Structures are given as structure tokens and as C-alpha cells.
Amino acid sequence: MSKVRTGVLLFDEWAEHLKPVFYPRYMMKNAFGYYFNCDQIDAAGPLLTMTVPSVKGEEKPDTVEIQIPYGYVKLTLKVKRDNPFGFANA
């Protein structure tokens, strides 16, 4: 069964503010910039709420819920595939 993943790409200047706290455990980076690979997002409300699992390879995997202002977000990409795609890879 395909798993739905949502990539949330951040503007560079805001990613630099979040990087000390969330990179590399929850944030990832590629040619497009820093992003979160989310299990789900909730856009209803004053802040974007993201449910983010820790990056693969962590000794003790966990999930956090992060709320950020919409102004931090450059792009969101929702993918329902079995194979990795773009910056929202599983």
C-alpha cells in the first residue's frame, strides 16, 4: 500500500533559524534547500502544524509535532507513491 508523505520546503533564511534545533534529526537538505519530510500536516489555524518522524538511521526513532508560521514555507509537496520522489521521499 502506498504511503502518503508531505515534504515542506522552507525559505533559506528561516531554515537557518530552525537548523540548530532540528537538523539533522528532523530536517533534511538537498539541492532545493532544507525541508521536513512529514507524516501529516495541518494547515487549519494560525500556524502550520507538521508531524515529523526522526530521520532514518537514528538509534531511537521518534516523532515530533512542530508548528511554524506559514511565512517560513516556500513549497509543500504531497506524494502518494511507493518509490522516493523529489524532496518528499519516504
C-alpha positions in Angstrom: 0.0 0.0 0.0 1.3 3.5 -0.9 2.2 5.8 1.9 1.3 9.5 1.7 4.3 11.8 2.5 4.4 15.5 2.6 7.6 17.5 2.0 7.6 21.0 3.5 10.4 23.1 1.8 11.5 26.1 3.8 12.8 29.5 2.7 16.5 29.6 3.3 16.6 32.5 5.8 14.0 30.7 8.0 15.7 27.3 7.7 18.8 28.8 9.1 16.9 29.8 12.2 15.4 26.3 12.7 18.6 24.4 11.7 20.3 24.4 15.1 17.3 22.8 16.7 16.0 20.3 14.1 18.9 19.5 11.7 19.9 16.6 11.1 17.5 14.7 13.4 14.2 16.0 11.8 15.2 18.3 8.9 16.9 17.2 5.7 18.7 19.1 3.0 19.1 18.6 -0.8 19.7 20.9 -3.8 16.5 22.7 -3.2 17.2 23.6 0.4 16.1 22.4 3.9 12.9 20.6 4.3 10.8 18.5 6.6 9.5 15.1 5.5 6.2 14.9 7.3 3.8 12.1 8.1 1.0 14.7 8.0 0.4 18.5 8.1 -2.5 20.5 9.4 -3.0 23.9 7.7 -6.1 24.9 9.7 -5.1 27.5 12.1 -2.7 30.4 12.6 0.4 28.1 12.3 1.3 25.2 10.1 1.4 22.0 12.2 3.7 19.2 11.0 4.0 15.7 12.4 7.7 14.8 11.6 9.4 11.5 12.3 13.1 11.4 13.0 15.3 10.7 10.1 16.1 7.1 9.2 19.1 5.7 10.9 18.5 7.3 14.3 19.2 5.0 17.2 15.9 5.7 18.9 13.3 6.9 16.3 10.6 9.2 17.5 8.0 11.7 16.1 7.6 15.4 17.0 4.9 17.9 16.2 6.3 21.2 15.0 4.3 24.4 14.5 5.8 27.1 12.3 4.4 30.3 10.7 3.2 30.0 7.1 5.8 32.6 6.0 8.5 30.1 6.6 7.2 27.7 3.9 8.3 28.0 0.3 6.5 24.9 -1.0 4.7 21.8 0.1 4.6 18.6 -2.0 2.3 15.7 -1.2 3.3 12.4 -2.7 1.5 9.1 -2.7 4.0 6.6 -4.1 5.9 3.5 -3.1 9.2 4.9 -4.6 11.1 8.0 -3.5 10.2 11.2 -5.3 11.8 14.6 -5.2 12.3 16.0 -1.7 9.3 14.2 -0.2 11.0 10.8 -0.3 9.9 8.2 2.2 
